[in-house]
Amino acid sequence: MNSFITTFNHSKTLTYYSHIKHKFEKFATDTHCIGNFIVLPHWMNTGRYTFSQDYWDVTMYSLFHFFKPLGCWKQFVERYFLQPYVNHDEKWTVSEFWEGHFDSIGNYNQLKPQNEQELSEFLLN
């Protein structure tokens, strides 16, 4: 669901990479395990990279706006055990991997962490 290589390669180009290098060990383990998969139609999985850069919170945000008006968002989340990715507020809104991440949707270059704070929040979340 979340690509290891997208964030890892981007982060190596940033000056603060050495400060958070050790956090990537846990991230690598978590993203390369059976728990990092979800059943999606092939066209949806391959097509989501362009708009989401393989960030699952952005994909979930898109799915939220598709399923919510149909009245089946909560059922979708429950059926696929996606509760860790939502806020348990009244609407079950999607949790951002870092503050302001959804503001970058539509801007391909800005979807990756832009500073140490965003990268730290991403690795923590």
N, C-alpha and C positions, 0 to 999 in steps of 0.2 A: 504494500500500500504506500509506503514511503521509500523513496529511492535513497540508498546510501550514497551512491556515487555522485549524484547531482550536488548535494550539499557538501560532501567531502572535497570534491574537486574545486568547487567555488571557494571553500574556506581556506584551502591551501594557498590561494592567491592573496589572502588578506593578511595584513601586518600583525593582527592579534592572534593568528592561528596557534602560535606556540603556547599561548596562555591557556588554551582550552583543548589542547591536543589529547590529553588523557580522557576527556569526556567522550571522545569519539570511540573509544574501546567499547563502552556500554552501548552506544548507538549502533555500532557495527554488529554487535551480538544481537540486539533487539530487532534490527532490520533484516537479518539473515536467519530467520527462524520461521517455523510453521505458523506462528501467531501473527505474522505480518502479511497474511493473505486474506482476501475476501472474494467471494464469488461475484463476478461482474460479467456481463456479456462481453465477448471479445471486442466488438466495435467500441464499446464504452471504455474499456481499459486502454486500448491502444490510442484512442482518440483523446484521452484526457491529458496526456503529457503536454500538448501544445498550450492549453490554457492554464494548467495547474503546475507545470514543472515537476510533476510527481509528488506534490505536497498534498497529503490526504485531507488536511483541513480545508483546502480550497475546493477539492472534489466534493467533500461533504457539504460545503457551503452551496455549491451548485445544485446538489441533490436536494438540499433543504428547500431551495427556491422552486424546485420542480415538484417535490412531493407535498409540501406544506399546503398549497392551494387545493390539492386533491384530497386532503384530509387523511393521508396515510403515512405521514412522516414518522410519527412515533412508532407505528407498527413496523416500518422499514428498519428503524434503529433497533428495535427489540428483536426482530427476526434475525438480523445479522450480527447481533451482539456488539453494537457500535456505541454503547452507552459511554465508554471512556472518551469519546470524541465530542460529546455534547454537554452543554451546561444543563443542569437539572432545574431550569427555570420553567415558567409556565409554557413557553413555546418550544422548549428543548432546542435552543439555538446552538449553533456549532461553536466549539471552543477553538479559538485561534492558536496556532503554535507559538506565535509571539504577537505582542500588542501591535495593532495596525497592519497585520499581514493581509487582511482582506482589502485594505485600501489600495494594495498594489495589484489587485486583479485587473488584468488587461494590459499591464506593463511588464512584458516578458523579463526584462533585465532586473526589475525591482522585486520579483517574487522570491528571490533567494535572500538569505540574511545579509543585511547591509552593514552591520557593525557587530561588535562583540556582545552587546546586550541582546540583540535579536538572536544571534547564534546560541548564546547561553540559554535563553528562554526556549528555543527550539529543542535543544538537546535535553533540557529538563522535562519539557512537555512530551 
